[in-house]
Amino acid sequence: VTYATAAITTTTTFAVVTGCSKTITLDRSAHVLIWIDGGAYVSTVTMNNSSRVTVAMHRGGSALPNAGWREFDLQNSENASPTTVNAKGTFSLCAMETLAAGTYTYDIRARHTAGTNLVAAVVGGTSTSATPITMIIQIIYQ
């Protein structure tokens, strides 16, 4: 189990969420299950700005090929009742891989999409923040 140790403010390029990296060593072939649960919020209080956030699991610096990513929108809205600022959202990801013996590093990365009224998001944070992230890795030997 690993936890975010600080939040990051997204850019349009994937960046590792601070503290959300874990290296495992398999002494033989195994199924590896990865679960991630976390949150994010819009980085500004400006009305009608939003963040389109992508969160993805990576292994060895590359996104997992078959699962483990999510894109979602967070919207500051003056039309909501009550008005929404620093809109928050949560995400959960799960993936399973079968890997040969070896050493592997998993991490969680986030970015936002650029565009009109699209701004950065704050992703992750410590366990006492509004948007903590937890990553659980389970190894099942064959």
N, C-alpha and C positions, 0 to 999 in steps of 0.2 A: 504494500500500500504506500502511495506517495501522495502528497498534498501540495497545492500551490503555496508558495511562501511569499508571494507578492503578486499584485495585479500588473498586467501590461496594457498599454494603450496601443491599439492596433494601427498598422499601416496597411498598404495594399499588398505587402509581401508577407508570407507566412513568417511568424516569429514564435519561438518556443515560450510557452507560459512558464514563468519563473517557478522553479521547484518541481515542475511536472515532467521529469525525466527519470527513467529507471532502467538500469542495465541488469539483465538476467543471463545466467550461464546454464545451458542445458547439457547434461552429461550423456544424453541419448535423445532420440527422437521423442517429441512430445506435442500435445495439443496445448496451445497457449490462448487463454481467454483474457481479454482486456475489456474492462468496464470503466467508463468515465462519466462523471456527473459534475455539472458545474453551472456557472452563470456568467452573465455579462450585462452591461448597461451602456446607454448612450452617453458619450463623453461630454455633452453640452446640454444646457438647459434651454437652448434656443428652440422656440416653438416650430413645429413642422419639419425639424431636422430628424433624420433617422440614420440608423446604422444597419447595413446588410453584412452580417458577420458569418464567416465560415470558420468552423472549428474542425480540426482533423487530427487523427492519430497518425504518427509517423514511426517507422522502424528504420534505423540506419540512415536517417535523413530523408527518406522518401515516404510519401503518403502510402498507407496500406492500399493494396490494389483492388480489394473487393468490398470493403466496408469501412466504417469508422470515420465518417465525416458527416457534418450537418451544416446547412446554410439556413439562417433565419434572420428575420427583420425585427428591429426594435424601433418604435415610432414615438417621438415626442409629439403630443397632440393637444391642441387647444380646443378641439372638438369633443374630447373625452370629458366625462363627468365623474370625478373631478379631473381637471386639467392634468395631463401626464407630462412630467419632466424627468430627465434621467431614466427613461423607460428601461425596465429590467426584463430579462428573459432567462430561461434555464434550458439546459440541453442534457441529454443522456446519449451516450454512444456505447456500442458493444461490438466486438469483433472476435473472431476465432481464427487461428492459423495453426497449421501443422508444420513444425520446423524440425530440421535435423539438429544434431548436437552442435553446439557453438555458443557464441556470446552475441547477444542482441541488445540494442538500446532502443527503447520506446520513448516517445515524448508526445506532448500535446502542443499543437501549434494553432495560431489564430491569425486572421487577417480580416480586412473589410474591403468592400467593393467601392470604387470611386464613382461619383456621379452627382447630378444635381441634388442638393440638399442631403447628400449622403456624407456622414462624418464618421470619425473614429469611434470605436467602442472601447470600453474598459472590460477586460476579460480576466476572470480569476480573482484571487485575493486569498487572504488567510482565512482560517476557520471562523474568525470573528467578524468577517466582512459579510456584506449582503450577497456576494457572488463567489463563494469558495469553490474550489475544484478538488475532486478526489479521483485518483486513478488506482484501480485494483487490477493486479495481474495474477492469474491463477495458472499454475502449470500442472497438466495432467499427463503423466508419463504413460506411454503405450506399452 
